[in-house]
Amino acid sequence: MLGKRMRHLRERENLSQLQLAKKLNIPNQSISNYERGFRNPDYETLNKIADFFEVTTDYLLGRSDQPHMTEDEAFEAFRHSEELKRWYKKLPESSEEDLLRLKKVWEAFKEFDD
């Protein structure tokens, strides 16, 4: 997921791998390896990438489909959406157990996007 998202973000900015590597001050080969899934960046480099593209590390790692929200923030946005409230009118009064079940359903739906 990281490689796919990095490539998408890089191409969206019309940058070559070499240009991105220079902007991040890392070797060009590293960008290639990340995008092809051969290697993963260390924590510091992951943060550099996220900061450069102004997205969350959760988005880069595939933990969230919202570039600017963490996984928990994305679930909370889903949980409080008007469409969901119409579908599930009793959501605000739901037990913690029901909310956990709903989160599992939401995560299963997200799998279809990958």
C-alpha positions as CSV (number, residue, x, y, z in Angstrom):
1,M,0.0,0.0,0.0
2,L,2.8,2.4,0.9
3,G,4.4,2.1,-2.5
4,K,1.2,2.6,-4.4
5,R,0.3,5.7,-2.4
6,M,3.7,7.2,-2.6
7,R,3.8,6.8,-6.4
8,H,0.3,8.2,-6.7
9,L,1.3,11.3,-4.6
10,R,4.6,11.7,-6.5
11,E,2.9,11.6,-9.9
12,R,0.1,13.9,-8.8
13,E,2.9,16.5,-8.0
14,N,4.5,15.7,-11.4
15,L,7.8,14.7,-9.7
16,S,10.2,12.1,-10.9
17,Q,11.7,9.7,-8.4
18,L,14.9,11.6,-8.6
19,Q,13.2,14.9,-7.9
20,L,11.4,13.6,-4.9
21,A,14.6,12.0,-3.6
22,K,16.4,15.3,-3.8
23,K,13.5,17.2,-2.1
24,L,13.5,14.6,0.8
25,N,17.3,14.4,0.8
26,I,17.4,10.6,0.5
27,P,18.9,8.3,-2.2
28,N,17.0,8.0,-5.4
29,Q,17.1,4.2,-5.1
30,S,15.2,4.4,-1.8
31,I,12.2,6.0,-3.5
32,S,12.3,3.3,-6.2
33,N,12.5,0.5,-3.5
34,Y,9.7,2.0,-1.5
35,E,7.4,2.3,-4.5
36,R,8.1,-1.2,-5.6
37,G,7.6,-2.6,-2.1
38,F,11.2,-3.9,-1.9
39,R,11.9,-1.9,1.3
40,N,10.0,0.2,3.8
41,P,11.2,3.6,5.1
42,D,12.4,4.1,8.6
43,Y,10.2,6.1,11.0
44,E,12.0,9.4,10.3
45,T,11.8,9.0,6.5
46,L,8.2,8.0,6.7
47,N,7.4,11.2,8.6
48,K,9.4,13.2,6.0
49,I,7.3,11.7,3.2
50,A,4.1,12.4,5.0
51,D,5.1,16.0,5.8
52,F,6.2,16.6,2.2
53,F,2.9,15.4,0.7
54,E,0.9,16.8,3.7
55,V,-0.8,13.5,4.4
56,T,-0.8,11.3,7.5
57,T,1.4,8.3,8.0
58,D,-1.8,6.3,8.5
59,Y,-2.8,7.2,4.9
60,L,0.6,6.3,3.5
61,L,0.6,2.9,5.4
62,G,-3.0,2.1,4.3
63,R,-4.5,2.4,7.7
64,S,-6.7,5.2,6.5
65,D,-8.2,6.1,3.2
66,Q,-8.4,9.7,4.3
67,P,-5.1,11.5,3.4
68,H,-5.6,14.0,6.2
69,M,-7.2,11.8,8.9
70,T,-5.9,9.1,11.1
71,E,-7.7,5.8,11.1
72,D,-9.6,6.7,14.3
73,E,-10.5,10.1,12.9
74,A,-11.8,8.6,9.7
75,F,-13.9,6.1,11.7
76,E,-15.3,8.9,13.8
77,A,-16.2,10.9,10.7
78,F,-17.9,7.8,9.3
79,R,-19.7,7.1,12.6
80,H,-21.1,10.6,12.7
81,S,-22.0,10.9,9.1
82,E,-25.6,11.9,8.3
83,E,-26.0,9.0,5.8
84,L,-25.1,6.5,8.5
85,K,-27.3,8.2,11.0
86,R,-30.3,7.8,8.6
87,W,-29.3,4.2,8.1
88,Y,-28.7,3.4,11.7
89,K,-30.9,5.8,13.7
90,K,-29.9,4.4,17.1
91,L,-26.2,4.8,16.6
92,P,-25.7,7.6,19.1
93,E,-27.2,5.3,21.8
94,S,-25.3,2.2,20.8
95,S,-23.3,0.2,23.2
96,E,-19.5,0.0,22.9
97,E,-19.9,-3.6,21.8
98,D,-22.2,-2.5,18.9
99,L,-19.8,0.3,17.9
100,L,-16.9,-2.3,17.8
101,R,-19.0,-4.5,15.5
102,L,-19.8,-1.5,13.3
103,K,-16.1,-0.6,13.1
104,K,-15.3,-4.2,12.0
105,V,-17.9,-3.9,9.2
106,W,-16.5,-0.5,8.2
107,E,-13.0,-2.1,8.0
108,A,-14.3,-4.9,5.9
109,F,-15.8,-2.4,3.4
110,K,-12.5,-0.6,3.2
111,E,-10.9,-3.8,2.0
112,F,-12.8,-3.6,-1.2
113,D,-10.9,-0.3,-2.1
114,D,-7.5,-2.0,-1.9
